[in-house]
Amino acid sequence: MRPKSPPNYLAGYSLALTEQVQNLISQGVLADRLQRKYPEAHEVRTDRALYAYVRVIKDKYLRNAEPVNKILFDGRLHVMNNALGIHSSVSRVQGVKLRTHREIRVATVFKAMPADFLRMIVVHELAHLKEFAHNKAFYQLCLNMEPNYLQLEFDLRVYLTYLQAAGSPLW
């Protein structure tokens, strides 16, 4: 079996943009730029704090969406396996009723990242409560919850590319 090639976090972006990011990494200035833009990590460190954080965002923007039963950091999600967060829905029959149990799991790497990156991944997973596919409506919902969503997603992808190349976290 052939080993998996590492994920290309900047796939889909223009060649000029990806080359610019690679040049910044090779020159050793990307880390400094990211740290200036996002100076410190957030304070959400426990599953309980994450649950409260997500509930505030959900209650503000998705009041009518189905409730989320479990929200936690998951150490089994690995950034290198291309999973930053997961939303899941499990339906079970209980008597004559059908019960749905929803979960949001966020990779533990987000415990030590800036608040903007955590918010971006939470917004992304919450948007899946309404829109399952990554389509236009999905991204419109993300932009409604976080107007800077697209820039944050790009910056996170740049950081993950840096992390893959350098191997040492910034925060």
N, C-alpha and C positions, 0 to 999 in steps of 0.2 A: 504494500500500500504506500502510495506516494505521500510524503508529508504535505500538510496544508500550507499554502503560501500565506504570509501575514496579510491581514486585511488592509486594503487601501482606503483609508478614511476619506481621502479627497477624490475618490472616483466620482465622476459626474461633474466635477468642476473643470474649468478650462485648463489646458496644458500650461499656458502662461502663468496662471495663478498657482498651480501645483509646483511649477519650477521655481517660482518666487519663494514659496514656503520652504522648499528644499534648500535653496540658496541661503535663506535666513538661518536654517538649522546648521548648515555647513560652516557659515561664518560665525556661529555661536552667539547670535544676537536675538534669536527668537525667544529664548527663555526670559531675557530681560524685558522684552516688549510685552510679553504676556503678563509678567509680574507687575509691570507698571499699570497695565490696563485693569488687571484683577489683583489688587494688592494682597488680599488675605482670604483665608478659607472661612467658611460659615461656622456656626455654632451648633448645627443640627448633627448630633453624634449618635443618638440612641434611636431605637425603633419607635419608642414612645414620642420622642421629639419629632421624628419624621412623620408619624401619624398625624400629630397636631398640625404640622406645617402643611401637609397635603390637604387636610380637612379645611383649613382656612381658604386655600385657593379653590378647592372644589365648591365650597359653600358660596363663594363669591361669584363664580362664573358658571358652574354647572349644578345649580340648586336642584333642578328637576331630574338630573341623571340618577340612575340607580346607585344605591349606596355601595361604598367599597368596604368590605368586611375586614380585610387585612392589608396593612401597608408596612413594609419593613425593608431594611437593608439586607441584601442576600450575598453572602460570601461566595456562593457557588456560581454567581454570574461573573464571568470574566470579560473584561474589556477586549482582550485579545481574541475571544470567541465571538466578537461582534455583537455582544448583548450588553447594553448599558442599563436597560430596564425592561421589565416584562409586565404585561398586564394579562390576567387570565380570568376566565369565567368558567365555572363548573356548575352545571345544572344537575340537581338531584331530586328524585321523587320522594316526598315525605307524605305518606298517606295519599290523599287525593290532590295534593298541591305540588307544584313544581317550584323548588327553591333554587335561586341562583346565588352562588357565592363568588364574589369578585375580589381579586387580589392585585396589588401593585407591589412589585419587587424592584428595588433600585440597587445597582451594583455598589458594593462597599467602597469602591474607589471614590465614590462621590462624597464620602465622609470627610475627605481631605481636599476638597476642591472649593473654588469660590462659590458664593451663594447664587450668582447668576447661572452657573452651570447646573447646579442642583435644581434651580427653578425651571430651567429649560427642559431637563429630563422629566421632571414632575408634570409640567404642562403637556409634554409629549404623551406621557402615559395616561394622563387624565383625558386628553382629547380622544384616546381610543375608547373611552366609555361611550362616546357618541358616534364616532366614525372609526370603523375598523381598518379601512384601507388608507394608505398614504396617498390620498387624492387631493384635489383642489379644496374641497370642503374641509378636509382634515387640517390642511395648513392654514386655512382661513380661521378655523377655530383656535389653532395654536397662536396665531397672530392676534386674535381677539383677547386671549388670556395674557399674552406676553408680546407687546408690540415690537420688541427687539428680537423676536424668536429666531429669525433667519440668520442674523449676525451672530447670535449666541451659538447656534448650531454650527456655523462655520468655525467660530473660534474654538469650540470644543473639539471639532474634527482636527483643527490645526494642532491643538494641544496633544491630542491622542497620537497624531503623527510624530510630534516631538518626543512624546513618551516612548513610542515604539523605537525611535532612532537612538535616543539618549539613554533611556532606561531609568532615569532618576526623576521622581516627581518634584514639582516646583513648590507645592504647598504642604 
